[in-house]
Amino acid sequence: MEAEGLGWLLVPLHQLVSWGAAGAMVFGGVVPYIPQYRDIRRTQNAEGFSTYVCLVLLVANILRILFWFGRRFESPLLWQSVVMILTMLLMLKLCTEVRVANELNLKRRVFSAADNKDGAVRVPPGRSFLDFDPHHFWHWSSFADYVQCVLAFTGVAGYITYLSIDSALFVETLGFLAVLTEAMLGVPQLYRNHRHQSTEGMRWSSPGPAGTWDSRSPAVKASSDLLWDTQPQAIRSIKMVLMWTSGDTFKTAYFLLNGAPLQFSVCGLLQVLVDLAILGQACVFTRSPLKPAPHTAHPASTKAL
């Protein structure tokens, strides 16, 4: 009788929890990029964020959406991909505008110092997607070029998927490629820590599981990382990796409890294992600290939820 009496409360409560978990899955992955977007816009400096992170996440989420046409999965996972694609395009737009503006300002300062008589400013040479120059791939001068590349990839991948949609092997392989691409985001950080025998350079830029390899100039880094630098590096690294691990554990549990395709669960577990490996590195390097790794010897990267 008591259980039946509480039924009116448990049913809406269960529904509310389900909606909350679904909302966390849809929007949780983009939350870490909000403070990064605001920081880049405020400082007009995008050196601490790698646009190759956008490339990886765009490819992964486009493939995930195509996988949905071959094997339907939960709507929150589909909408998560849509939201992430829009977020990465916004990040690309901002980073491209900031980088091009900084290149032009640098040219102005150079010619001003040289006391150029005619006062002409030479604009940096444009780099376009349609040039098909592999040396400048994903380093173009206009946001429109990135959009063209994304549309071209989507069109080619979509056409291949349309032709092979009846092949179970193709569909399952497509799903593994989609989630495995995203799951590998933490591997470069793991390799870098191992190579330098240090977790120096990992940066926590938001209340979510996102870290960057900071390649900014010392002056910019000092001004924006004032609060971050109030804690010892070892404690910061461990806290950051714990956030990564908790986020990926929640995501993997969501996959398992909601019966997501096997690809999601396997790659979610892989992400958790990578997080635990990085956490182990942080603990080991805390006990036996070595020379900090240089910040300028590598491009920036981000660990995503």
URSULHU-V136731 format. One record per backbone hydrogen bond with DSSP energy under -1.0 kcal/mol. CO is the residue of the C=O (numbers start at 1). NH is the residue of the N-H. If there is no record, write none. Layout:
# URSULHU-V136731
CO:NH
CO:NH
This chain:
# URSULHU-V136731
1:5
2:6
6:9
6:10
7:11
9:13
10:14
11:15
12:16
13:17
14:18
15:19
16:20
17:21
18:22
19:23
20:24
21:25
22:26
23:27
24:28
27:31
30:33
31:34
33:37
34:38
35:39
36:40
37:41
38:42
39:43
40:44
46:49
50:53
51:55
52:56
53:57
54:58
55:59
56:60
57:61
58:62
59:63
60:64
61:65
62:66
63:67
64:68
67:71
74:78
75:79
76:80
77:81
78:82
79:83
80:84
81:85
82:86
83:87
84:88
85:89
86:90
87:91
88:92
89:93
90:94
91:95
92:96
93:97
94:98
95:99
96:100
97:101
98:102
99:103
100:104
101:105
102:106
103:107
104:108
105:109
106:110
107:111
108:112
109:113
110:114
111:116
112:115
127:141
128:131
129:132
133:136
134:137
136:139
143:147
144:148
145:149
146:150
147:151
148:152
149:153
150:154
151:155
152:156
153:157
154:158
155:159
156:160
157:161
158:162
159:163
160:164
164:167
167:171
168:172
169:173
170:174
171:175
172:176
173:177
174:178
175:179
176:180
177:181
178:182
179:183
180:184
182:185
184:187
186:190
187:191
188:192
189:193
190:194
191:195
192:196
193:197
193:198
199:202
201:214
203:212
208:210
210:205
211:303
217:221
218:222
219:223
220:224
221:225
225:229
227:230
228:231
232:236
233:237
234:238
235:239
236:240
237:241
238:242
239:243
240:244
241:245
242:246
243:247
244:248
245:249
246:250
247:251
248:252
249:253
250:254
251:255
252:256
253:257
254:258
255:260
261:264
261:265
262:266
263:267
264:268
265:269
266:270
267:271
268:272
269:273
270:274
271:275
272:276
273:277
274:278
275:279
276:280
277:281
278:282
279:283
280:284
281:285
282:286
283:287
284:288
301:213
